[in-house]
């Protein structure tokens, strides 16, 4: 099973990782600014904050090379 994960080129994994960090942070900001018109502001801010924090966490892991 370990060899299966290493079949992807490293450059492509890096590009995908950077893309996903941007997507998580962008969608988090969209939730916080209430673009999706969710009735409950607390849910919108909570979900947006979680997505932004998770995007930063993924970026940190990508920077450290854990992925």
Predicted model as a PDB file, atoms N, CA, C, CB and O in Angstrom, pLDDT in the B-factor column:
MODEL        1                                                                  
ATOM      1  N   UNK A   1       0.811  -1.188   0.000  1.00 50.00           N  
ATOM      2  CA  UNK A   1       0.000   0.000   0.000  1.00 50.00           C  
ATOM      3  C   UNK A   1       0.862   1.263   0.000  1.00 50.00           C  
ATOM      4  CB  UNK A   1      -0.927  -0.008   1.193  1.00 50.00           C  
ATOM      5  O   UNK A   1       0.442   2.289  -0.534  1.00 50.00           O  
ATOM      6  N   UNK A   2       2.045   1.207   0.582  1.00 52.00           N  
ATOM      7  CA  UNK A   2       2.876   2.394   0.690  1.00 52.00           C  
ATOM      8  C   UNK A   2       3.370   2.850  -0.681  1.00 52.00           C  
ATOM      9  CB  UNK A   2       4.057   2.126   1.612  1.00 52.00           C  
ATOM     10  O   UNK A   2       3.510   4.052  -0.911  1.00 52.00           O  
ATOM     11  N   UNK A   3       3.637   1.919  -1.592  1.00 52.00           N  
ATOM     12  CA  UNK A   3       4.125   2.284  -2.916  1.00 52.00           C  
ATOM     13  C   UNK A   3       3.050   2.948  -3.762  1.00 52.00           C  
ATOM     14  CB  UNK A   3       4.650   1.061  -3.629  1.00 52.00           C  
ATOM     15  O   UNK A   3       3.366   3.717  -4.670  1.00 52.00           O  
ATOM     16  N   UNK A   4       1.791   2.665  -3.478  1.00 55.00           N  
ATOM     17  CA  UNK A   4       0.696   3.234  -4.261  1.00 55.00           C  
ATOM     18  C   UNK A   4       0.662   4.758  -4.135  1.00 55.00           C  
ATOM     19  CB  UNK A   4      -0.645   2.638  -3.813  1.00 55.00           C  
ATOM     20  O   UNK A   4       0.398   5.454  -5.114  1.00 55.00           O  
ATOM     21  N   UNK A   5       0.923   5.266  -2.959  1.00 58.00           N  
ATOM     22  CA  UNK A   5       0.846   6.704  -2.737  1.00 58.00           C  
ATOM     23  C   UNK A   5       2.025   7.436  -3.377  1.00 58.00           C  
ATOM     24  CB  UNK A   5       0.798   7.001  -1.244  1.00 58.00           C  
ATOM     25  O   UNK A   5       1.904   8.619  -3.696  1.00 58.00           O  
ATOM     26  N   UNK A   6       3.126   6.783  -3.567  1.00 59.00           N  
ATOM     27  CA  UNK A   6       4.313   7.432  -4.120  1.00 59.00           C  
ATOM     28  C   UNK A   6       4.327   7.443  -5.644  1.00 59.00           C  
ATOM     29  CB  UNK A   6       5.553   6.745  -3.613  1.00 59.00           C  
ATOM     30  O   UNK A   6       5.302   7.912  -6.231  1.00 59.00           O  
ATOM     31  N   UNK A   7       3.282   6.943  -6.313  1.00 63.00           N  
ATOM     32  CA  UNK A   7       3.251   6.932  -7.766  1.00 63.00           C  
ATOM     33  C   UNK A   7       2.984   8.304  -8.358  1.00 63.00           C  
ATOM     34  CB  UNK A   7       2.211   5.969  -8.243  1.00 63.00           C  
ATOM     35  O   UNK A   7       3.308   8.542  -9.521  1.00 63.00           O  
ATOM     36  N   UNK A   8       2.403   9.212  -7.586  1.00 63.00           N  
ATOM     37  CA  UNK A   8       2.151  10.549  -8.090  1.00 63.00           C  
ATOM     38  C   UNK A   8       3.448  11.355  -8.118  1.00 63.00           C  
ATOM     39  CB  UNK A   8       1.093  11.258  -7.233  1.00 63.00           C  
ATOM     40  O   UNK A   8       4.269  11.246  -7.208  1.00 63.00           O  
ATOM     41  N   UNK A   9       3.630  12.154  -9.153  1.00 73.00           N  
ATOM     42  CA  UNK A   9       4.812  13.024  -9.178  1.00 73.00           C  
ATOM     43  C   UNK A   9       4.749  14.046  -8.051  1.00 73.00           C  
ATOM     44  CB  UNK A   9       4.930  13.743 -10.538  1.00 73.00           C  
ATOM     45  O   UNK A   9       3.675  14.538  -7.703  1.00 73.00           O  
ATOM     46  N   UNK A  10       5.912  14.358  -7.482  1.00 83.00           N  
ATOM     47  CA  UNK A  10       5.942  15.289  -6.358  1.00 83.00           C  
ATOM     48  C   UNK A  10       5.457  16.676  -6.736  1.00 83.00           C  
ATOM     49  CB  UNK A  10       7.335  15.379  -5.804  1.00 83.00           C  
ATOM     50  O   UNK A  10       4.794  17.334  -5.934  1.00 83.00           O  
ATOM     51  N   UNK A  11       5.770  17.127  -7.922  1.00 87.00           N  
ATOM     52  CA  UNK A  11       5.355  18.457  -8.354  1.00 87.00           C  
ATOM     53  C   UNK A  11       3.852  18.584  -8.429  1.00 87.00           C  
ATOM     54  CB  UNK A  11       5.959  18.783  -9.693  1.00 87.00           C  
ATOM     55  O   UNK A  11       3.291  19.610  -8.043  1.00 87.00           O  
ATOM     56  N   UNK A  12       3.195  17.553  -8.922  1.00 88.00           N  
ATOM     57  CA  UNK A  12       1.740  17.591  -9.032  1.00 88.00           C  
ATOM     58  C   UNK A  12       1.083  17.570  -7.662  1.00 88.00           C  
ATOM     59  CB  UNK A  12       1.240  16.419  -9.868  1.00 88.00           C  
ATOM     60  O   UNK A  12       0.073  18.241  -7.452  1.00 88.00           O  
ATOM     61  N   UNK A  13       1.640  16.813  -6.731  1.00 89.00           N  
ATOM     62  CA  UNK A  13       1.107  16.792  -5.368  1.00 89.00           C  
ATOM     63  C   UNK A  13       1.253  18.169  -4.722  1.00 89.00           C  
ATOM     64  CB  UNK A  13       1.828  15.719  -4.517  1.00 89.00           C  
ATOM     65  O   UNK A  13       0.372  18.608  -3.983  1.00 89.00           O  
ATOM     66  N   UNK A  14       2.360  18.844  -5.002  1.00 90.00           N  
ATOM     67  CA  UNK A  14       2.576  20.182  -4.457  1.00 90.00           C  
ATOM     68  C   UNK A  14       1.574  21.181  -5.035  1.00 90.00           C  
ATOM     69  CB  UNK A  14       4.010  20.646  -4.742  1.00 90.00           C  
ATOM     70  O   UNK A  14       1.003  21.988  -4.302  1.00 90.00           O  
ATOM     71  N   UNK A  15       1.364  21.126  -6.342  1.00 92.00           N  
ATOM     72  CA  UNK A  15       0.410  22.035  -6.986  1.00 92.00           C  
ATOM     73  C   UNK A  15      -0.996  21.782  -6.452  1.00 92.00           C  
ATOM     74  CB  UNK A  15       0.441  21.864  -8.526  1.00 92.00           C  
ATOM     75  O   UNK A  15      -1.728  22.731  -6.167  1.00 92.00           O  
ATOM     76  N   UNK A  16      -1.382  20.517  -6.314  1.00 94.00           N  
ATOM     77  CA  UNK A  16      -2.707  20.191  -5.794  1.00 94.00           C  
ATOM     78  C   UNK A  16      -2.844  20.655  -4.350  1.00 94.00           C  
ATOM     79  CB  UNK A  16      -2.971  18.682  -5.894  1.00 94.00           C  
ATOM     80  O   UNK A  16      -3.897  21.161  -3.961  1.00 94.00           O  
ATOM     81  N   UNK A  17      -1.801  20.491  -3.557  1.00 94.00           N  
ATOM     82  CA  UNK A  17      -1.836  20.934  -2.168  1.00 94.00           C  
ATOM     83  C   UNK A  17      -2.008  22.443  -2.051  1.00 94.00           C  
ATOM     84  CB  UNK A  17      -0.571  20.507  -1.456  1.00 94.00           C  
ATOM     85  O   UNK A  17      -2.800  22.915  -1.235  1.00 94.00           O  
ATOM     86  N   UNK A  18      -1.281  23.197  -2.853  1.00 95.00           N  
ATOM     87  CA  UNK A  18      -1.406  24.656  -2.846  1.00 95.00           C  
ATOM     88  C   UNK A  18      -2.803  25.063  -3.299  1.00 95.00           C  
ATOM     89  CB  UNK A  18      -0.337  25.303  -3.755  1.00 95.00           C  
ATOM     90  O   UNK A  18      -3.409  25.965  -2.719  1.00 95.00           O  
ATOM     91  N   UNK A  19      -3.316  24.396  -4.339  1.00 97.00           N  
ATOM     92  CA  UNK A  19      -4.656  24.690  -4.837  1.00 97.00           C  
ATOM     93  C   UNK A  19      -5.699  24.459  -3.754  1.00 97.00           C  
ATOM     94  CB  UNK A  19      -4.972  23.833  -6.065  1.00 97.00           C  
ATOM     95  O   UNK A  19      -6.610  25.271  -3.594  1.00 97.00           O  
ATOM     96  N   UNK A  20      -5.582  23.372  -3.013  1.00 97.00           N  
ATOM     97  CA  UNK A  20      -6.570  23.060  -1.984  1.00 97.00           C  
ATOM     98  C   UNK A  20      -6.500  24.055  -0.829  1.00 97.00           C  
ATOM     99  CB  UNK A  20      -6.364  21.638  -1.464  1.00 97.00           C  
ATOM    100  O   UNK A  20      -7.534  24.401  -0.257  1.00 97.00           O  
ATOM    101  N   UNK A  21      -5.305  24.522  -0.475  1.00 97.00           N  
ATOM    102  CA  UNK A  21      -5.179  25.543   0.570  1.00 97.00           C  
ATOM    103  C   UNK A  21      -5.923  26.806   0.142  1.00 97.00           C  
ATOM    104  CB  UNK A  21      -3.681  25.863   0.860  1.00 97.00           C  
ATOM    105  O   UNK A  21      -6.652  27.403   0.935  1.00 97.00           O  
ATOM    106  N   UNK A  22      -5.736  27.205  -1.105  1.00 98.00           N  
ATOM    107  CA  UNK A  22      -6.417  28.402  -1.616  1.00 98.00           C  
ATOM    108  C   UNK A  22      -7.925  28.203  -1.606  1.00 98.00           C  
ATOM    109  CB  UNK A  22      -5.936  28.737  -3.041  1.00 98.00           C  
ATOM    110  O   UNK A  22      -8.665  29.116  -1.239  1.00 98.00           O  
ATOM    111  N   UNK A  23      -8.390  27.024  -2.003  1.00 98.00           N  
ATOM    112  CA  UNK A  23      -9.825  26.748  -2.047  1.00 98.00           C  
ATOM    113  C   UNK A  23     -10.425  26.796  -0.647  1.00 98.00           C  
ATOM    114  CB  UNK A  23     -10.092  25.381  -2.693  1.00 98.00           C  
ATOM    115  O   UNK A  23     -11.465  27.424  -0.448  1.00 98.00           O  
ATOM    116  N   UNK A  24      -9.791  26.142   0.329  1.00 98.00           N  
ATOM    117  CA  UNK A  24     -10.340  26.137   1.689  1.00 98.00           C  
ATOM    118  C   UNK A  24     -10.419  27.540   2.278  1.00 98.00           C  
ATOM    119  CB  UNK A  24      -9.496  25.250   2.592  1.00 98.00           C  
ATOM    120  O   UNK A  24     -11.433  27.910   2.871  1.00 98.00           O  
ATOM    121  N   UNK A  25      -9.366  28.313   2.119  1.00 98.00           N  
ATOM    122  CA  UNK A  25      -9.370  29.668   2.677  1.00 98.00           C  
ATOM    123  C   UNK A  25     -10.385  30.546   1.944  1.00 98.00           C  
ATOM    124  CB  UNK A  25      -7.959  30.294   2.592  1.00 98.00           C  
ATOM    125  O   UNK A  25     -11.086  31.336   2.577  1.00 98.00           O  
ATOM    126  N   UNK A  26     -10.471  30.419   0.629  1.00 97.00           N  
ATOM    127  CA  UNK A  26     -11.412  31.235  -0.139  1.00 97.00           C  
ATOM    128  C   UNK A  26     -12.859  30.908   0.225  1.00 97.00           C  
ATOM    129  CB  UNK A  26     -11.191  31.028  -1.639  1.00 97.00           C  
ATOM    130  O   UNK A  26     -13.665  31.820   0.414  1.00 97.00           O  
ATOM    131  N   UNK A  27     -13.197  29.635   0.326  1.00 97.00           N  
ATOM    132  CA  UNK A  27     -14.568  29.266   0.695  1.00 97.00           C  
ATOM    133  C   UNK A  27     -14.857  29.683   2.134  1.00 97.00           C  
ATOM    134  CB  UNK A  27     -14.791  27.745   0.523  1.00 97.00           C  
ATOM    135  O   UNK A  27     -15.980  30.078   2.450  1.00 97.00           O  
ATOM    136  N   UNK A  28     -13.864  29.599   2.999  1.00 97.00           N  
ATOM    137  CA  UNK A  28     -14.044  30.078   4.371  1.00 97.00           C  
ATOM    138  C   UNK A  28     -14.350  31.562   4.421  1.00 97.00           C  
ATOM    139  CB  UNK A  28     -12.809  29.788   5.194  1.00 97.00           C  
ATOM    140  O   UNK A  28     -15.220  31.995   5.176  1.00 97.00           O  
ATOM    141  N   UNK A  29     -13.644  32.338   3.625  1.00 97.00           N  
ATOM    142  CA  UNK A  29     -13.902  33.780   3.573  1.00 97.00           C  
ATOM    143  C   UNK A  29     -15.286  34.053   3.000  1.00 97.00           C  
ATOM    144  CB  UNK A  29     -12.827  34.495   2.732  1.00 97.00           C  
ATOM    145  O   UNK A  29     -15.979  34.963   3.454  1.00 97.00           O  
ATOM    146  N   UNK A  30     -15.688  33.270   2.006  1.00 96.00           N  
ATOM    147  CA  UNK A  30     -17.027  33.444   1.443  1.00 96.00           C  
ATOM    148  C   UNK A  30     -18.104  33.141   2.482  1.00 96.00           C  
ATOM    149  CB  UNK A  30     -17.210  32.543   0.216  1.00 96.00           C  
ATOM    150  O   UNK A  30     -19.131  33.818   2.528  1.00 96.00           O  
ATOM    151  N   UNK A  31     -17.875  32.133   3.309  1.00 96.00           N  
ATOM    152  CA  UNK A  31     -18.834  31.835   4.381  1.00 96.00           C  
ATOM    153  C   UNK A  31     -18.882  32.972   5.398  1.00 96.00           C  
ATOM    154  CB  UNK A  31     -18.466  30.515   5.084  1.00 96.00           C  
ATOM    155  O   UNK A  31     -19.961  33.369   5.837  1.00 96.00           O  
ATOM    156  N   UNK A  32     -17.723  33.491   5.769  1.00 95.00           N  
ATOM    157  CA  UNK A  32     -17.680  34.555   6.771  1.00 95.00           C  
ATOM    158  C   UNK A  32     -18.372  35.819   6.258  1.00 95.00           C  
ATOM    159  CB  UNK A  32     -16.227  34.866   7.156  1.00 95.00           C  
ATOM    160  O   UNK A  32     -19.059  36.501   7.018  1.00 95.00           O  
ATOM    161  N   UNK A  33     -18.196  36.130   4.985  1.00 94.00           N  
ATOM    162  CA  UNK A  33     -18.821  37.327   4.428  1.00 94.00           C  
ATOM    163  C   UNK A  33     -20.271  37.080   4.021  1.00 94.00           C  
ATOM    164  CB  UNK A  33     -18.028  37.819   3.231  1.00 94.00           C  
ATOM    165  O   UNK A  33     -20.915  37.970   3.465  1.00 94.00           O  
ATOM    166  N   UNK A  34     -20.782  35.900   4.286  1.00 91.00           N  
ATOM    167  CA  UNK A  34     -22.188  35.526   4.080  1.00 91.00           C  
ATOM    168  C   UNK A  34     -22.625  35.636   2.621  1.00 91.00           C  
ATOM    169  CB  UNK A  34     -23.081  36.397   4.937  1.00 91.00           C  
ATOM    170  O   UNK A  34     -23.705  36.151   2.330  1.00 91.00           O  
ATOM    171  N   UNK A  35     -21.799  35.159   1.722  1.00 93.00           N  
ATOM    172  CA  UNK A  35     -22.136  35.145   0.304  1.00 93.00           C  
ATOM    173  C   UNK A  35     -23.218  34.101   0.018  1.00 93.00           C  
ATOM    174  CB  UNK A  35     -20.883  34.864  -0.543  1.00 93.00           C  
ATOM    175  O   UNK A  35     -24.000  34.259  -0.919  1.00 93.00           O  
ATOM    176  N   UNK A  36     -23.264  33.045   0.817  1.00 92.00           N  
ATOM    177  CA  UNK A  36     -24.200  31.952   0.576  1.00 92.00           C  
ATOM    178  C   UNK A  36     -25.579  32.202   1.188  1.00 92.00           C  
ATOM    179  CB  UNK A  36     -23.631  30.669   1.123  1.00 92.00           C  
ATOM    180  O   UNK A  36     -26.448  31.334   1.104  1.00 92.00           O  
ATOM    181  N   UNK A  37     -25.798  33.361   1.797  1.00 91.00           N  
ATOM    182  CA  UNK A  37     -27.089  33.767   2.372  1.00 91.00           C  
ATOM    183  C   UNK A  37     -27.655  32.735   3.355  1.00 91.00           C  
ATOM    184  CB  UNK A  37     -28.094  34.005   1.258  1.00 91.00           C  
ATOM    185  O   UNK A  37     -28.811  32.327   3.237  1.00 91.00           O  
ATOM    186  N   UNK A  38     -26.856  32.331   4.296  1.00 90.00           N  
ATOM    187  CA  UNK A  38     -27.312  31.430   5.352  1.00 90.00           C  
ATOM    188  C   UNK A  38     -28.016  32.274   6.414  1.00 90.00           C  
ATOM    189  CB  UNK A  38     -26.113  30.613   5.972  1.00 90.00           C  
ATOM    190  O   UNK A  38     -27.510  33.319   6.823  1.00 90.00           O  
ATOM    191  N   UNK A  39     -29.180  31.813   6.853  1.00 91.00           N  
ATOM    192  CA  UNK A  39     -30.000  32.594   7.787  1.00 91.00           C  
ATOM    193  C   UNK A  39     -29.312  32.822   9.128  1.00 91.00           C  
ATOM    194  CB  UNK A  39     -31.324  31.899   8.014  1.00 91.00           C  
ATOM    195  O   UNK A  39     -29.390  33.914   9.691  1.00 91.00           O  
ATOM    196  N   UNK A  40     -28.644  31.803   9.636  1.00 92.00           N  
ATOM    197  CA  UNK A  40     -28.021  31.895  10.949  1.00 92.00           C  
ATOM    198  C   UNK A  40     -26.575  32.372  10.787  1.00 92.00           C  
ATOM    199  CB  UNK A  40     -28.074  30.525  11.687  1.00 92.00           C  
ATOM    200  O   UNK A  40     -25.742  31.649  10.240  1.00 92.00           O  
ATOM    201  N   UNK A  41     -26.278  33.573  11.254  1.00 92.00           N  
ATOM    202  CA  UNK A  41     -24.925  34.128  11.107  1.00 92.00           C  
ATOM    203  C   UNK A  41     -23.884  33.360  11.910  1.00 92.00           C  
ATOM    204  CB  UNK A  41     -24.913  35.580  11.531  1.00 92.00           C  
ATOM    205  O   UNK A  41     -22.725  33.273  11.504  1.00 92.00           O  
ATOM    206  N   UNK A  42     -24.291  32.803  13.049  1.00 94.00           N  
ATOM    207  CA  UNK A  42     -23.334  32.070  13.883  1.00 94.00           C  
ATOM    208  C   UNK A  42     -22.827  30.829  13.158  1.00 94.00           C  
ATOM    209  CB  UNK A  42     -23.978  31.674  15.225  1.00 94.00           C  
ATOM    210  O   UNK A  42     -21.643  30.503  13.245  1.00 94.00           O  
ATOM    211  N   UNK A  43     -23.699  30.145  12.454  1.00 94.00           N  
ATOM    212  CA  UNK A  43     -23.279  28.952  11.699  1.00 94.00           C  
ATOM    213  C   UNK A  43     -22.357  29.356  10.562  1.00 94.00           C  
ATOM    214  CB  UNK A  43     -24.507  28.184  11.146  1.00 94.00           C  
ATOM    215  O   UNK A  43     -21.345  28.699  10.320  1.00 94.00           O  
ATOM    216  N   UNK A  44     -22.693  30.419   9.868  1.00 94.00           N  
ATOM    217  CA  UNK A  44     -21.884  30.881   8.751  1.00 94.00           C  
ATOM    218  C   UNK A  44     -20.476  31.267   9.206  1.00 94.00           C  
ATOM    219  CB  UNK A  44     -22.560  32.067   8.067  1.00 94.00           C  
ATOM    220  O   UNK A  44     -19.489  30.902   8.567  1.00 94.00           O  
ATOM    221  N   UNK A  45     -20.392  32.002  10.303  1.00 95.00           N  
ATOM    222  CA  UNK A  45     -19.079  32.418  10.808  1.00 95.00           C  
ATOM    223  C   UNK A  45     -18.297  31.226  11.346  1.00 95.00           C  
ATOM    224  CB  UNK A  45     -19.238  33.481  11.905  1.00 95.00           C  
ATOM    225  O   UNK A  45     -17.083  31.151  11.161  1.00 95.00           O  
ATOM    226  N   UNK A  46     -18.974  30.300  12.007  1.00 96.00           N  
ATOM    227  CA  UNK A  46     -18.296  29.115  12.545  1.00 96.00           C  
ATOM    228  C   UNK A  46     -17.725  28.249  11.434  1.00 96.00           C  
ATOM    229  CB  UNK A  46     -19.259  28.292  13.399  1.00 96.00           C  
ATOM    230  O   UNK A  46     -16.561  27.850  11.487  1.00 96.00           O  
ATOM    231  N   UNK A  47     -18.540  27.960  10.431  1.00 96.00           N  
ATOM    232  CA  UNK A  47     -18.071  27.122   9.318  1.00 96.00           C  
ATOM    233  C   UNK A  47     -16.953  27.827   8.561  1.00 96.00           C  
ATOM    234  CB  UNK A  47     -19.237  26.782   8.355  1.00 96.00           C  
ATOM    235  O   UNK A  47     -15.959  27.200   8.195  1.00 96.00           O  
ATOM    236  N   UNK A  48     -17.107  29.115   8.328  1.00 96.00           N  
ATOM    237  CA  UNK A  48     -16.063  29.870   7.642  1.00 96.00           C  
ATOM    238  C   UNK A  48     -14.753  29.895   8.411  1.00 96.00           C  
ATOM    239  CB  UNK A  48     -16.527  31.276   7.399  1.00 96.00           C  
ATOM    240  O   UNK A  48     -13.678  29.774   7.822  1.00 96.00           O  
ATOM    241  N   UNK A  49     -14.841  30.050   9.716  1.00 97.00           N  
ATOM    242  CA  UNK A  49     -13.626  30.048  10.541  1.00 97.00           C  
ATOM    243  C   UNK A  49     -12.941  28.690  10.523  1.00 97.00           C  
ATOM    244  CB  UNK A  49     -13.960  30.439  11.981  1.00 97.00           C  
ATOM    245  O   UNK A  49     -11.717  28.603  10.427  1.00 97.00           O  
ATOM    246  N   UNK A  50     -13.734  27.636  10.616  1.00 98.00           N  
ATOM    247  CA  UNK A  50     -13.164  26.285  10.589  1.00 98.00           C  
ATOM    248  C   UNK A  50     -12.474  26.029   9.256  1.00 98.00           C  
ATOM    249  CB  UNK A  50     -14.260  25.223  10.836  1.00 98.00           C  
ATOM    250  O   UNK A  50     -11.376  25.473   9.225  1.00 98.00           O  
ATOM    251  N   UNK A  51     -13.105  26.430   8.153  1.00 98.00           N  
ATOM    252  CA  UNK A  51     -12.487  26.230   6.839  1.00 98.00           C  
ATOM    253  C   UNK A  51     -11.197  27.034   6.689  1.00 98.00           C  
ATOM    254  CB  UNK A  51     -13.466  26.616   5.733  1.00 98.00           C  
ATOM    255  O   UNK A  51     -10.218  26.538   6.132  1.00 98.00           O  
ATOM    256  N   UNK A  52     -11.191  28.268   7.182  1.00 98.00           N  
ATOM    257  CA  UNK A  52      -9.970  29.079   7.099  1.00 98.00           C  
ATOM    258  C   UNK A  52      -8.847  28.488   7.936  1.00 98.00           C  
ATOM    259  CB  UNK A  52     -10.251  30.509   7.551  1.00 98.00           C  
ATOM    260  O   UNK A  52      -7.704  28.419   7.485  1.00 98.00           O  
ATOM    261  N   UNK A  53      -9.165  28.064   9.143  1.00 98.00           N  
ATOM    262  CA  UNK A  53      -8.147  27.460  10.011  1.00 98.00           C  
ATOM    263  C   UNK A  53      -7.623  26.169   9.399  1.00 98.00           C  
ATOM    264  CB  UNK A  53      -8.720  27.187  11.418  1.00 98.00           C  
ATOM    265  O   UNK A  53      -6.421  25.907   9.439  1.00 98.00           O  
ATOM    266  N   UNK A  54      -8.518  25.360   8.833  1.00 98.00           N  
ATOM    267  CA  UNK A  54      -8.083  24.113   8.208  1.00 98.00           C  
ATOM    268  C   UNK A  54      -7.210  24.385   6.981  1.00 98.00           C  
ATOM    269  CB  UNK A  54      -9.299  23.263   7.814  1.00 98.00           C  
ATOM    270  O   UNK A  54      -6.247  23.659   6.732  1.00 98.00           O  
ATOM    271  N   UNK A  55      -7.539  25.423   6.216  1.00 97.00           N  
ATOM    272  CA  UNK A  55      -6.704  25.781   5.080  1.00 97.00           C  
ATOM    273  C   UNK A  55      -5.310  26.214   5.505  1.00 97.00           C  
ATOM    274  CB  UNK A  55      -7.358  26.880   4.285  1.00 97.00           C  
ATOM    275  O   UNK A  55      -4.319  25.847   4.874  1.00 97.00           O  
ATOM    276  N   UNK A  56      -5.237  26.994   6.576  1.00 97.00           N  
ATOM    277  CA  UNK A  56      -3.924  27.402   7.099  1.00 97.00           C  
ATOM    278  C   UNK A  56      -3.163  26.189   7.627  1.00 97.00           C  
ATOM    279  CB  UNK A  56      -4.086  28.461   8.218  1.00 97.00           C  
ATOM    280  O   UNK A  56      -1.949  26.093   7.443  1.00 97.00           O  
ATOM    281  N   UNK A  57      -3.860  25.270   8.277  1.00 97.00           N  
ATOM    282  CA  UNK A  57      -3.225  24.051   8.798  1.00 97.00           C  
ATOM    283  C   UNK A  57      -2.667  23.211   7.651  1.00 97.00           C  
ATOM    284  CB  UNK A  57      -4.236  23.220   9.629  1.00 97.00           C  
ATOM    285  O   UNK A  57      -1.551  22.700   7.742  1.00 97.00           O  
ATOM    286  N   UNK A  58      -3.436  23.066   6.579  1.00 96.00           N  
ATOM    287  CA  UNK A  58      -2.944  22.322   5.409  1.00 96.00           C  
ATOM    288  C   UNK A  58      -1.731  23.011   4.806  1.00 96.00           C  
ATOM    289  CB  UNK A  58      -4.051  22.181   4.347  1.00 96.00           C  
ATOM    290  O   UNK A  58      -0.780  22.350   4.390  1.00 96.00           O  
ATOM    291  N   UNK A  59      -1.763  24.345   4.756  1.00 95.00           N  
ATOM    292  CA  UNK A  59      -0.621  25.079   4.233  1.00 95.00           C  
ATOM    293  C   UNK A  59       0.622  24.884   5.085  1.00 95.00           C  
ATOM    294  CB  UNK A  59      -0.949  26.549   4.136  1.00 95.00           C  
ATOM    295  O   UNK A  59       1.725  24.740   4.559  1.00 95.00           O  
ATOM    296  N   UNK A  60       0.444  24.879   6.392  1.00 95.00           N  
ATOM    297  CA  UNK A  60       1.565  24.632   7.292  1.00 95.00           C  
ATOM    298  C   UNK A  60       2.137  23.230   7.090  1.00 95.00           C  
ATOM    299  CB  UNK A  60       1.128  24.819   8.747  1.00 95.00           C  
ATOM    300  O   UNK A  60       3.353  23.051   7.021  1.00 95.00           O  
ATOM    301  N   UNK A  61       1.263  22.251   6.996  1.00 94.00           N  
ATOM    302  CA  UNK A  61       1.723  20.870   6.767  1.00 94.00           C  
ATOM    303  C   UNK A  61       2.420  20.732   5.422  1.00 94.00           C  
ATOM    304  CB  UNK A  61       0.543  19.891   6.841  1.00 94.00           C  
ATOM    305  O   UNK A  61       3.395  19.993   5.295  1.00 94.00           O  
ATOM    306  N   UNK A  62       1.921  21.443   4.421  1.00 92.00           N  
ATOM    307  CA  UNK A  62       2.542  21.415   3.097  1.00 92.00           C  
ATOM    308  C   UNK A  62       3.925  22.050   3.162  1.00 92.00           C  
ATOM    309  CB  UNK A  62       1.658  22.146   2.060  1.00 92.00           C  
ATOM    310  O   UNK A  62       4.869  21.542   2.558  1.00 92.00           O  
ATOM    311  N   UNK A  63       4.049  23.151   3.885  1.00 92.00           N  
ATOM    312  CA  UNK A  63       5.329  23.847   4.041  1.00 92.00           C  
ATOM    313  C   UNK A  63       6.346  22.979   4.765  1.00 92.00           C  
ATOM    314  CB  UNK A  63       5.133  25.159   4.799  1.00 92.00           C  
ATOM    315  O   UNK A  63       7.522  22.951   4.404  1.00 92.00           O  
ATOM    316  N   UNK A  64       5.880  22.265   5.799  1.00 92.00           N  
ATOM    317  CA  UNK A  64       6.782  21.406   6.571  1.00 92.00           C  
ATOM    318  C   UNK A  64       7.089  20.100   5.866  1.00 92.00           C  
ATOM    319  CB  UNK A  64       6.188  21.116   7.924  1.00 92.00           C  
ATOM    320  O   UNK A  64       8.034  19.405   6.240  1.00 92.00           O  
ATOM    321  N   UNK A  65       6.303  19.748   4.845  1.00 86.00           N  
ATOM    322  CA  UNK A  65       6.560  18.516   4.104  1.00 86.00           C  
ATOM    323  C   UNK A  65       5.972  17.278   4.734  1.00 86.00           C  
ATOM    324  CB  UNK A  65       8.011  18.326   3.951  1.00 86.00           C  
ATOM    325  O   UNK A  65       6.445  16.172   4.473  1.00 86.00           O  
ATOM    326  N   UNK A  66       4.954  17.431   5.557  1.00 80.00           N  
ATOM    327  CA  UNK A  66       4.340  16.294   6.229  1.00 80.00           C  
ATOM    328  C   UNK A  66       3.501  15.487   5.252  1.00 80.00           C  
ATOM    329  CB  UNK A  66       3.482  16.763   7.406  1.00 80.00           C  
ATOM    330  O   UNK A  66       3.413  14.266   5.385  1.00 80.00           O  
ATOM    331  N   UNK A  67       2.876  16.147   4.264  1.00 63.00           N  
ATOM    332  CA  UNK A  67       1.982  15.457   3.320  1.00 63.00           C  
ATOM    333  C   UNK A  67       2.771  14.564   2.409  1.00 63.00           C  
ATOM    334  CB  UNK A  67       1.174  16.456   2.494  1.00 63.00           C  
ATOM    335  O   UNK A  67       2.196  13.900   1.547  1.00 63.00           O  
TER     336      UNK A  67                                                      
ENDMDL                                                                          
END                                                                             
